[in-house]
Amino acid sequence: MGQWNEPIDLGVVEFYWLAIFQPKGFLKVIQFFIAILTFSLTAGFTAVAVQNCVITANNQNTTAVNRVLSPYPFFQYELHANNTVSYADTHIGNGPQFFVCWGVFTMFYCIVAVLVYMFLSKKFVMSGLTSLPDWLVILDLIGTCFWIFMWVLAFLIWAVQSNTLKYLVVNYLEANKIGNCTTAYSLSFAQTDISLTFSFLLIFVWCCNIYFIVKDTSYYIRWSENRKKSYAPPQAASHETY
């Protein structure tokens, strides 16, 4: 009856599929899906600014909507005005590409980590410290700290550049308007804001991951055992005579 939650013996290694429901494995699954949402929202976004214009030609007034588009990776403007399309450089840095690239790396990192937990942990839950080699736990801890640092860096760079992009598309449209136009304005940047929110959530989840990795290190396990021994309650006397 209890064999459904035991490792599956594949000969060379044992496959423990329930590793994805343990804290470290489950957090990696969450990180996987959040990372996909994070980079896909940014990679699928196009910055847009519009303005309504009145163009006079041959004593006739015609209305037109001028637009500036800047699709990912936001290196170019596309100015759509008076039935023509022109292009120019935005001079936006590599922040969006770095942000998306790190999201893709995170997705693959989570896949590899889950496979390690499943295949390289002979008895993931049953054997405590011996579930993973200690050097692998330390490597996982170092990788997690590095990933957090890189995500913070990617978050800050893209947050600054996305805010800059809002003003760039508007200013470029104002500088290249044709006819008598209203003030240009940018359309919603909610998609990038949601993407940044997910990346901040991802940083928080990665920070939570540190605790469960530290719990698997030999240093923490020895400290925990020594602490239990030092605070062990005294044994009560079985029989006392008065």
Secondary structure, DSSP 8 states (H G I E B T S, - for coil): -GGGGS-EE-SSSEE-GGGGGSHHHHHHHHHHHHHHHHHHHHHT-EEEEEEEEEEEETTEEEEEEEEEEEETT--EEEEEETTEEEEEE----SHHHHHHHHHHHHHHHHHHHHHHHHHT-TTTTTTGGGGS-HHHHHHHHHHHHHHHHHHHHHHHHHHHHHHHHHHHHHHHHHHT--SEE---EE---HHHHHHHHHHHHHHHHHHHHHHHHHTTSHHHHHHHHHHHHHT------S----
